[in-house]
């Protein structure tokens, strides 16, 4: 057999590319097409539970050179921003808009999760910014156990002016003065 002399230099025939997947594709797995620098396109199976920064290696799909085995294709995965989930390792965070009356009176509120919506019991007198932990509703960890979903309430007032709400708040303010910023002065 004839082999080219590389002069003792290693020939790197691996090809590195990046691929962005949705959060749902990262969790559930998917098949995506990737375009190589050569213009060649391949179907790539994204495994369920892939995490940002993880590399997928496809053996023999890299560059070729006479006298050498083909290199590998190395795909570095990134996860596209989600409209409402924020990824923190295997945990997820979501801001949950609630109404003023849900905050004051409490109630059950539907919360989106990767596996489908669940109900969260919002206690009476819940402040904006309160965080609830839903165990096991995050992303799968490398050991297979799921992370958690952290739900932070955000009290949202209705659009526009509401004369009844303003009158109620003025009456309530006059009868129940308090200063939530008293510790700041």
N, C-alpha and C positions, 0 to 999 in steps of 0.2 A: 504494500500500500504506500501511496505517496502522501506526505503531509507537508504542509507549509511550515517553514521555520518562523516562529513569531519572535525570535530573538530573546526568548526567556520572558517576554511580556505576557501577562494574562490577557485573554481576550474576553471582554465583558459583553455578552450578547443579550443580557437582560434588558427589557424595555419597561419603563415605568410610566404609568398614566394615572390620572385622577378620575374619580367617578363620584358624582353626587347622587344620593338616593333620598327619598322622602323618609320621614320618621316611620310611617307605616310599612314601607318596604324594608327598612332596617329591622323592624320588629318581626315581621311575618316572612321575610325572604321574598325574593322576586327574581325574574329573569330580565336582564337589561342588555342593550347593545352598547358596545364600546368601540370607538374608532381609534385605531393605532396610528402612530405618526406616519406609517407607510400608506395610510388610506384604507387599509384592510379593516373590515368590521367583523366583530365576533359577538356571539350571544354569550353572556356571562351569567352564571347562576349566583345570585347574592344569597348567602346563607342567612337563615333567620337568626336574629340576635347579634348581627354585625354592629360594631361600634365605630364611632368617628376615629379616624387614624389607623384603623385596622387594615392590614394588607391581605389581599387575595392573590395567591400565586397560581398561575396557569402554566404548568410545566410544558416546555417545548413550543410556546407561542411567541417567543421573543424573536430577536434577529437570528439570521443564519450566516454562517461563513464556512467556506470549504475546509474540510478537515476537522471541524468542531461540531459538537452537539449543539442543537438550537438552544438559544437562551430562553429564559422564562419571561412571562408577562406578569408584572407586579402592579396590581391595581390598588391604589390607596383610596379608601372610602371616606367621604365626608357626608354629613347629614344636613340636608337643606333646613333652613329655619322653618319652624311650624307656625301656623297662624296663631295658635294660642298656647301650645305647650313649649316650655323651655326645658332643655335636657341638661341635667347635672349628674354626670356619671350614669348610674342606673336609676336615678330618681328623676321624676318629672315635677315641674311646677306649673301651675295655672292660676291666673287671676279670675275670680268668679264674681261677676257683677250681681249684686243683690239690690232689691228695692229698699227704700227707707222703712216701709212697714215690715218687710221680712227681717230687717235688722232689729227693729224694736220688738216685734211680736214673736219672732222666731218662726220656724216652719221647715218643711222639707223642700229641698231645691235639687234639681237634676244637675249633675256634674259630669262633664265628658271625661272619659278615660280612653286609653288605647283599645281596651276590650269592649267598649260600649258604655253608655251612660249609667250612672248609679245615683241613688238618692243620698243626700247629705242632710242630716238634721241640724239646722242652724239654730242655736239656742237663742232665747230672748236676750235682748240688749247686746247683740254682737256688734262690735266696733269694726269700722273699715280697717283693713290691714291685719285682722285676726287670721292666723294660719291653722288649718286643720290637716292632719296627716292621715291619708288613706293607705294603710299598710297593704303591700302586695299589688298595688295598682300602677307601679312604675314599669321600667324596662327590665328584661331578664338580665341577671348578673351572669358573669362567666360560669359560676357554679350552678346556674339554672334557677336559683331563687329570684323572685321578682323584687325590684326596688319599690320605692314608695312614691305616691303622688301627694304633693303638698299643695293645698288649695288655700289661696289667700283671698279673703272677701274684699270687695270694693263696692261701697255703697254708691249707687247711681240715682240721682234725682231725675224726675221726668223733665223732658225738654219743655222749654217755654215757661211762662209765668203761670203759677197756679194760685189764684187768690185765696182759695180755701186752705191750702197748705201754708201759705204765708200767714194767714190769720191764726191758724192753729199754732204755728211756731212762735208767733209774737205772744200769744196768750200763755203758751207753755214757758217761754223765756221769762216772762214777767213773774210767773209763779214758782219757777225752779231755777234761780240763778246758780250757775257754776262756771268755773274756768278750767278747762282741761289743760291749759298752758301755765297754770300757777307754779309748777315746778321749774319753769324756764325763766322766771324773773327773779 
